[in-house]
Amino acid sequence: MPRTRIDGRYAAWLAILVLLLLLPAFAGFAGIAWEAFQLAGYIGALACIVLVGAPLRPRISSPPSLVSLRLHTVLGWIALATVAAHIGGLVLADRTVIEYLKLTAPLYQWAGIVATASILFLVLTGLASARRRLWRSHRGFQATHVVVAYLVACLIVVHVAVTARYLGGWGRRTLFAVAAVGAVFMLLRARRPAPPPHPPSAAPLAGRWSPRRPLVFGRHSTLIVVAAVVSAAGIAALLPAKVDATLREPVVRRSITIPLDFPHDKHGAVNCLTCHHNYADGRGMQACIECHRGPNADLVEGVEARFHGFCLDCHRHPPAALHKHGPVSGCAVCHRAPGAGASRPGSSS
């Protein structure tokens, strides 16, 4: 039997996914439990990108199908299980994480919540019994799953990129976005041209290449192409790091402030102006929260987005001059009553 050759587009795309899979090894260690459940979510995100870019398609197409029906189903359940472990495990490891499951959660966290619900929808409606009940035709089922899969790809990029646990820096962020955009367009597969009839003299033009080869999606092709372009544009718009400030803002403002303990004595190596940016002109005598929760229209970032930007970004990707600096292992490391314990087991400071 002749060997099956992997399409060159798939080979390049899979190489990017392998590089992304290696990134957690260079992101710092944040404690066994916290690290394990963060890694579970990251693996679930990569599994979803694989499912988008390597869908099941029994008919001959270009590029060819990469996974079988069984493997496609297994990958779907793996994605759902790892995402569930990510959410449930982090809540068990740190009860303060529950705050990220409320209406007051930031926008990028809501992206993760909606992505999880969409993955659940895709997995459950992919079952044969549900598929037959909900759709009259396979084309309708296919179009729905493709559009929802594109939505999942966009939401995953929002959640993982803004969280920045493993994607610190422009290069890693771009690599993840390229993998997602590649998956989106990998799904746009054309039907292979029909083989010439036998004998060839019966219809001389039948086997020639056509520049307008139809996609494998039939009458839903236009909808799926539009969804692909919109999804790719949305993912590309996330590349500038400045969008993080907007996506870190909560959907609903908190009525009660979560306790916060900031040990200034442990941050003596950091220039005060890094955080207290308005001390330079003599106006910064009040606390940060007084401005960032005030009515000032010129302050784009709220207090929660600003603090998370300062604290999480610095701890996850510290400057080389800072020592004993690592990723924070949980929300309760900072969100606790001031002075409540000088150290916390398993935390990184």
Summary of the structure (lengths in Angstrom):
residues: 349
radius of gyration: 24.2
end to end distance: 58.6
largest distance: 89.2
contacts: 979
relative contact order: 0.13
helix: 58%
strand: 2%
